[in-house]
Amino acid sequence: MLDQKVVNPFLRDNHIPCSGNPYLAVFRRSVAFNADTRSGLLDKEGYDSFLSLIKHVRTLSKSNIVNFIDHLLFHFYDLREASQVPIAQLGRISLEQIATLMDGLIAIPSGGRFPMYLVEAALVGIRGRFNLGWEIEVQGINVADAPGGAGGDVTVRENGVIAFAAEVTEREVSSERVVATFQTKIAPNAIADYLFLITDGVAEQARIQARSYFAQGHEVNFIQIKDWIHQTLVTVGAAGRDAFFTALMARLADEETPKAMKTAWNDQVDQLTRV
């Protein structure tokens, strides 16, 4: 029962490759873990290793046992990272569930990847729903914008001209950040419409600084990512939402996406389906 009720469920819940079989069933009824049991087993080498492990654990102090478990869990993590993590597929979900999913994904530490993936997918959803001729360019995480001529983390072009660009950020936006963005991206690229898509807050001085650029023909706005995405998905309807999730899951399934993010996605989907 230990394997079926405790160990295997733990491994499956954490997306660690494991057999679904009751692997302890090889030990019929009550057995003693000693050399006498060895003769009736097929995998004698494996059993010898098992006995050595038990002997070692019995010599450990309480603090060392905790360290041993930490080490064991680390190797489980290593095993998961070395394996393929299939992306959990989404069935039909309500707008309320979508809001819950967005909150969960944005709250997960991902080095800015989850917010970026969500923003890109939302733009793809808008483009697909309304048949817009947008070219959506997304910069890689921690890739400088200037060398490639990009206007921001995300640049949307129409007929080769920048329609708008956006900075996707998890940090509070300061006035210094607004000034630097204006000087290095907005002004050089003559961008009339610039967005800061944020998960945190905006300093009041940053808003004041942004207003000063309006008279120069540059509109700079700040909007919470989860609010914008949710309202976008309300507006684009079922077809737009399908395009959104198709784009998002394609990003997640990409081999360059960290496996920890794939696991986090699977966890969020799993929570949506639990009663």
Solvent accessible surface area in square Angstrom, and as a share of the most:
residue,aa,sasa,rsa
1,M,153,0.68
2,L,105,0.52
3,D,3,0.02
4,Q,86,0.38
5,K,136,0.57
6,V,84,0.49
7,V,44,0.25
8,N,3,0.02
9,P,36,0.23
10,F,90,0.38
11,L,15,0.08
12,R,120,0.44
13,D,83,0.43
14,N,54,0.28
15,H,54,0.24
16,I,13,0.07
17,P,63,0.39
18,C,52,0.31
19,S,59,0.38
20,G,60,0.57
21,N,101,0.52
22,P,52,0.33
23,Y,102,0.39
24,L,53,0.26
25,A,40,0.31
26,V,82,0.47
27,F,34,0.14
28,R,169,0.62
29,R,230,0.84
30,S,113,0.73
31,V,58,0.33
32,A,55,0.42
33,F,85,0.36
34,N,61,0.31
35,A,74,0.57
36,D,122,0.63
37,T,28,0.16
38,R,87,0.32
39,S,90,0.58
40,G,72,0.69
41,L,19,0.10
42,L,183,0.91
43,D,96,0.50
44,K,73,0.31
45,E,143,0.64
46,G,32,0.31
47,Y,9,0.03
48,D,51,0.27
49,S,71,0.45
50,F,69,0.29
51,L,38,0.19
52,S,70,0.45
53,L,82,0.41
54,I,34,0.17
55,K,148,0.63
56,H,91,0.40
57,V,45,0.26
58,R,190,0.69
59,T,102,0.59
60,L,38,0.19
61,S,58,0.38
62,K,172,0.73
63,S,75,0.48
64,N,70,0.36
65,I,60,0.31
66,V,79,0.45
67,N,89,0.46
68,F,52,0.22
69,I,81,0.41
70,D,79,0.41
71,H,109,0.49
72,L,81,0.40
73,L,76,0.38
74,F,113,0.47
75,H,89,0.40
76,F,50,0.21
77,Y,94,0.36
78,D,65,0.34
79,L,86,0.43
80,R,28,0.10
81,E,51,0.23
82,A,90,0.70
83,S,24,0.15
84,Q,162,0.72
85,V,12,0.07
86,P,108,0.68
87,I,21,0.10
88,A,31,0.24
89,Q,138,0.61
90,L,36,0.18
91,G,61,0.59
92,R,242,0.88
93,I,32,0.16
94,S,57,0.37
95,L,60,0.30
96,E,139,0.63
97,Q,61,0.27
98,I,1,0.01
99,A,32,0.25
100,T,78,0.45
101,L,1,0.00
102,M,1,0.00
103,D,67,0.35
104,G,17,0.16
105,L,0,0.00
106,I,23,0.12
107,A,81,0.63
108,I,34,0.17
109,P,128,0.80
110,S,13,0.08
111,G,56,0.54
112,G,16,0.15
113,R,74,0.27
114,F,0,0.00
115,P,0,0.00
116,M,11,0.05
117,Y,21,0.08
118,L,0,0.00
119,V,0,0.00
120,E,28,0.12
121,A,1,0.01
122,A,0,0.00
123,L,5,0.02
124,V,31,0.18
125,G,1,0.01
126,I,30,0.15
127,R,77,0.28
128,G,44,0.42
129,R,102,0.37
130,F,94,0.39
131,N,137,0.70
132,L,60,0.30
133,G,56,0.54
134,W,38,0.13
135,E,88,0.40
136,I,31,0.16
137,E,60,0.27
138,V,37,0.21
139,Q,32,0.14
140,G,42,0.40
141,I,45,0.23
142,N,155,0.79
143,V,85,0.49
144,A,68,0.53
145,D,12,0.06
146,A,72,0.56
147,P,117,0.74
148,G,65,0.63
149,G,35,0.34
150,A,4,0.03
151,G,0,0.00
152,G,0,0.00
153,D,24,0.13
154,V,1,0.00
155,T,1,0.00
156,V,0,0.00
157,R,47,0.17
158,E,70,0.31
159,N,143,0.73
160,G,48,0.46
161,V,106,0.61
162,I,30,0.15
163,A,40,0.31
164,F,33,0.14
165,A,0,0.00
166,A,2,0.02
167,E,11,0.05
168,V,19,0.11
169,T,7,0.04
170,E,69,0.31
171,R,153,0.56
172,E,96,0.43
173,V,0,0.00
174,S,39,0.25
175,S,19,0.12
176,E,123,0.55
177,R,43,0.16
178,V,0,0.00
179,V,45,0.26
180,A,50,0.39
181,T,6,0.03
182,F,24,0.10
183,Q,118,0.53
184,T,80,0.46
185,K,28,0.12
186,I,0,0.00
187,A,45,0.35
188,P,90,0.57
189,N,48,0.25
190,A,80,0.62
191,I,2,0.01
192,A,63,0.49
193,D,53,0.28
194,Y,1,0.00
195,L,34,0.17
196,F,0,0.00
197,L,3,0.01
198,I,6,0.03
199,T,41,0.24
200,D,70,0.36
201,G,25,0.24
202,V,22,0.13
203,A,29,0.23
204,E,104,0.47
205,Q,101,0.45
206,A,0,0.00
207,R,91,0.33
208,I,78,0.40
209,Q,47,0.21
210,A,4,0.03
211,R,148,0.54
212,S,58,0.37
213,Y,13,0.05
214,F,130,0.54
215,A,100,0.78
216,Q,111,0.49
217,G,50,0.48
218,H,28,0.12
219,E,74,0.33
220,V,12,0.07
221,N,57,0.29
222,F,33,0.14
223,I,61,0.31
224,Q,56,0.25
225,I,1,0.00
226,K,84,0.36
227,D,77,0.40
228,W,44,0.15
229,I,0,0.00
230,H,42,0.19
231,Q,109,0.48
232,T,14,0.08
233,L,0,0.00
234,V,68,0.39
235,T,98,0.57
236,V,1,0.01
237,G,23,0.22
238,A,67,0.52
239,A,65,0.50
240,G,0,0.00
241,R,53,0.19
242,D,95,0.49
243,A,27,0.21
244,F,0,0.00
245,F,27,0.11
246,T,96,0.56
247,A,20,0.16
248,L,0,0.00
249,M,28,0.13
250,A,65,0.51
251,R,85,0.31
252,L,0,0.00
253,A,59,0.46
254,D,63,0.32
255,E,163,0.73
256,E,150,0.67
257,T,5,0.03
258,P,51,0.32
259,K,51,0.22
260,A,49,0.38
261,M,8,0.04
262,K,17,0.07
263,T,9,0.05
264,A,16,0.12
265,W,0,0.00
266,N,10,0.05
267,D,50,0.26
268,Q,28,0.13
269,V,10,0.05
270,D,56,0.29
271,Q,112,0.50
272,L,27,0.14
273,T,99,0.57
274,R,148,0.54
275,V,200,1.15
